[in-house]
């Protein structure tokens, strides 16, 4: 089911005695770097956070994309007060053909690093005050559209949305479906893990899947016909290339070539970042020296969650054991290390539920400025705007180039 209604916002908004809040914008990496210790301390306080909102994960993405991100930070009291909340943002430009202007559009900052989950890093005791303060600040800034996809609480995005003036902004809770509408990508099935793999087999998957997991393990792994390895720094590039080669072969007939290449690059970067941050979990299945498939996962050691990112399997083989054994290896890895959840990631594909997964919902908030003739260009995006003007001129679109230049440098 597609949800249009997030959980109700709640909490104490603070009284007259509550200290005033100050919102600052951070866009230089050296300023973000200075936040590392306070960011990590806030992450430890926030039960809704995780690896994808951690300082190391975002630092990898921000360092690769200078000029494309900001962090809004809420401080209590004066400018040197304690930090209560962070909201990482990604900024991009859109050329509006109808208005003939560049429009700044805002997405979650974590999506620069292909984060599975996005949203707010916040002191749970302060969210009822801090999150509306972020919205009020943003309402006074120039931009056209804001999308907050994959926010996992719903409650926090509802607090955020409610603080935008209805007369100036339109708020929508949007479904997000892929694969021709067959997959609800806002649902994230996952398994709450028990304390042993045998216990998982007894209580988690359906009886048919349970029998297959046991039978395939005996037939292929116990017999030595197949074996598992886990990617490490030495084998990573080989294992990644094998997995993504299989993935590309499967999806090439179904996706636009440019979209396919971009998606593959995102998965490769996600796995590379995970390796650098000691978060990579990549079981690889072999028959002799022939790779049959691999699963790329991201381990959130702090929360005890293992998230499934991407799977590639030999398209020349239709053996159902490959996918089952790979996911089983990842689940067993997580259980053996005391992890509490195996997350199948976005999408309600039916196979995930055969492992005993239950849905976790994420939310897709969209906020649009009603007056499309208002100031919608953030000067922060000036370098990108100049590149757009140059490219338009070089490609023979002189009118568009001039329109951009008039917008960013209007006559005195």
N, C-alpha and C positions, 0 to 999 in steps of 0.2 A: 504494500500500500504506500502511496506517495503522501507524505505528511506535509500539510500546509500550516500546521499549528504547533509551534515549539512549546516546551513547558513554560508555565507561567513564571514571570520574573518574581523574585521575592527577596527579602532581606531588609535590614534596617538601613534606610537611606541616610541616617545620621541626623542629628538635631542641630539646634542653633549653636551648640557648643563644639560641634565638629570643626576641626581646623579647615581653612580654605584649601582648595586644591589648585595646583599649577600644572599645566600640560606643556611639555616641551617636545620639540621635534629633533630627532637625531638622525643625521644622514651621512656623516663622515665615519669611515670605518675606525679611525683612531678613537673617536668618541664612543662608538659601540664597544670597542675593545676595553675601554676603561670601565664598562658596566659589567664585566664578566663576573666578578665576585658577588655583586648585589643581585645580578640576574640569576645566578645559581642558587643563592639563598632564597630568593622568591620562588624559584622552581621547586625547591624542597618544601616550601610551605603550601604550595598549590596542588591539591589532590586531583585537579582536572588537567594538569599539564603532563608533559612527557617529553621523550627524546625530540620530537619534531618541533617543540617550542624551546628547546635547550639552546644555550649560548653556542656550544661547539657546532651543532647542526646548522644553525642560522649563519654562523660565521663562515662556514664553507661556502654557502650560497651567496652571501653578501660580498665576500671577497672576489667572487667571479663576476659579479654584476654591479660594478660601481655606477652610481647615478640612476639606479632603477629601484631603490628601496628607501624607505624611511621607517623609523620606529617612533611611535608616539608613546611618551612616558608620562605617567601621572605621579606627581610628587605631592606630599602632604605639607601644608604650611608654606614656608618660604621656599625659595629656589634651592636651598640646600637641605630641604626636608627629605624624609625617607621615601623611597620609591614604593608605590602601591600597585602599579599595573603597567604592563607593556603591551602594545599592539603593533606587531611587525606588519608592514604594508609593502606591496609591490605597486609601482606606478608605471603606466604605459600610456601611449598616445593613440588616439583613434581619429581618423579623418572623417568628419561628418559631411557627406555629400549634400545633404539637405540644407545644412546651415553654412557649409563652406568654411568650416573652422576646425582646428585641432581641439579635441576634447581629452582632458586627463581622465583616465579610468583607473580605479583602484581595486586591487585584488589582495588576498593574504600574502604577506611577505614570504612565508614558508614555501609557497608554490614555486619560488625561484629554485628551491632545492627539491621539488617534487614531493613535498611533505604530504603524508597521508591524512594528517589532521592539522587543523589550523585554529586560529582564534586568539584568545586573550591569555596572557600570563598575569595572574592577579592574586593578591592577598585575598583569601576567601572571606575575611571579615570586612573587607573594604569594597567588594565588587559593586554593591548597590549604590555607592557614591562614585567610585572611580570610573566605572564603565560609562555611565551617562556623561561624565565630564569629557571623556574621549569623543563621544558623539557631538556634544555641544561645540567642542573645538573644531571638529571636522566640518560641521555645518557652516562654519564661518570661513572655510577655505575653498579655493576654486577647484572644482572637479565636476564631472557630469554624472558618472555612474560608479557605484561601489558594489562589489560582489564578495560575500564572505561565505565561500563554499567549504564544506567539510568541517564546520564548527561542531564539536561533539556534544555540547551541553544543551543547546537550544535556549536554556535559561539566560545565559550571558548575551547571546545575540539578540534575545528579546528585550533585555535591559537596554542594550545599545540602540536598537531600532526605535524604541519608545521615546527616546530623547530627541529625535529629529522632528522639527516642527512639521506637522502634517500639511500645512498650507504651502510649504516649500519643497517637500520631499515625498515621493511615493515609495512605500515599502511593500515588497512582495516576498512571500516564502515560496520559492520555486522548486518544482521537482527537477530531477536531473537523471535522465535516462540515456543509455547508450545501446549499441548493438541493435539499431533499428527500433528502439523503444522496448526491447525485451528485457533489459537489465536495469533495475533501479540502483543507480550508483551511489545513492545516499545511504543505503543499507550496508552494514559491515558485519557479516556473520563472524562469530568467534566461539571458541571453546574455553570454558572455565576449567582449568586443568587440575586433576587430582594429584596425589602425592606419589603415584607410581604409574608406569606405562601399562602394567597389567590391569590396574584399577581403571584406567581410561578405557581399555578395550572392553572391560566388563560393563561399563556404565555410559560410555560416550556414544560411539557410533551405533547405527542400526544393525540388526542382526546380520543382514546380508553383507554389509561392509566389514563388520567384525570378522566374519568367516573368511572373507577375501584377504584381509590384512594378515590373519594368521596363516592362511594357506599359502599366500604369496611369499611370506617371510620364510616358511619352511622350504618351499619349492625352489626359490631363487637365491635367497641369502644364506640360509643354513647349508644348502647344498654346495655353495661356492660358485654356482652358475653366474650369479651377479654379485657385485660388491659395491659398497658405498665408501665414498671419501668425503671430506669436507674441505672446501677451498680455504687456502691460507695465502699468505703474502707471496709464496713461491709459485703456487699453482693458479693464483687468482686470474691472471689474464687469459690463460688457456681455458679455464673453466668458464669464465665469463663469455669468451668468444664462442665456445661451444653452445652454451645455453642460449645466447642471443641469436646465434645463427639459426638454431631450430625455431626460435620464436619468430624471427623474420620470415622464414619459409612458410610458417603457418599463416601469418597475417598479411603477407604481401598481396595475395589475390583479393583481400577484403578491404584494404585501406588505401586511401590516397597516398601516393609515394612520398610527398612532402610530409604529410602527417605521420606516416610510418617512420620516416627517418628521424623526425623530431621526437617521437615517442621512444624510439630505440635509444636515442642519445640521452633522454631523461632517465631511462632505466639504467643505462650504463653509468651515468653520473651518480645516481642514487646508490648503486652498489659500490662504486669507488669511494664515495663519501663514507659509507658504512664501514668499509675496510679500514679507512684511515682513523675512524673513531672507535675501532674495536667493537663494532656493532654488526658486522657481517656474519650471517649464518647461511651457508650455501652447501647443502648436501648434493652430491653428484653421484649418479648411478651409472655403473659400468658393466659391460659384459666383456671380460678380458681387458684389452686396452682400448675398447670402443666405448665412447661415451653414449649413453642412452638418453640422458636428460639431467636437468638440474633445477633446483628451486633456489631463488634468491630471497633471503629474508633479512629483516632488520630487527636487531635485539635491543629493546629498551631495558637495560639492566636495572635502572632505578625503579621502574614500575613492575618489573618482572613480566613483561609482555614480549612476545615474539610475533612480528608482523610479516605476513607473506607479501612479497612485492611482485615477483614475476616468475613464471615457469616456462621452460623450454624443453621440449622432448622430441626425440627423433621422429619426424613425420613418416619415415619409411616403416616404422613399427606401429601397429595398432594394439599392441599388448597393453591391456588395462592395468597391468601390474606397475607400469612405470610411474604414472602419476600418483597412484596410491602409496607406493613404497617411498616416494620422495616426500610427500606430505607427512607420512608416518614417521620418517626419519627426523623431520623438523620438529614434529610434536614430541617425539621421544627426547630429542636434544633439550627442548624446553623443560619437560617434566624432570629430567635428570638433574637440571640445574635449579630446580625449585621455582621455576616461572609459574605465574598464575593464569596466564591467558595465551592462547594461540589465536591470532587475529588473521582471518582470511582476506582482509582488505576490502576495498570497495566493490560492491556488486553482489546481487542475490542469485548468482548462478546456482542451479539446483545441486550440483555435485558437492558444494560446500556443506550442505545440510546432511549429507550421508555420513559425514564425520561427526555429527552431533552438534553442529554449530547452531547458535542462537543469534538472532539479529541484535545489532546495536545501531541505532539511528544517528545519522549526522544531519546537519541542516544547511540550507543554501539560502542565505539572506541576500536579497537584492534591494538596493536603495538608489533611486534615480531622482535627479534634480528636475522639478516640474518645469521650470523656466529654462528652456534650452538656449535662450538668447542671453542668459546671465553669463558672468565671467566663469568659464569652465576650463581655462588653461592655467595650470600651476607653473609659475616661473621656474620651479625646480626642474622641470622637464625641458628647459631651454636648449641644452646641448642636443637632445634628440630632435627637437623642433627644427633646429638649424640643419641637422642632417636630412630631415624630411624635405626642407626647402631646397637644399642642394640637389638631392636625388630627383625631385620633381623637375627642377630646371634642366638637369642633365638628360632626363628622359623626355624632354620636349613638352612638359606640362607647365608652361610658363605662368598661366593664370593661377594654378594651384600654388606654385612657388611664391608668387606675389601675394596671394591671399594669406599664406602662412606668415610671410615677412610683415605684412600690415598688421596681422593679429599680434605678433610678438614684439613688434617695434612700431606702434602706431605713431602717426604724425604728431608733432608737438602742438 
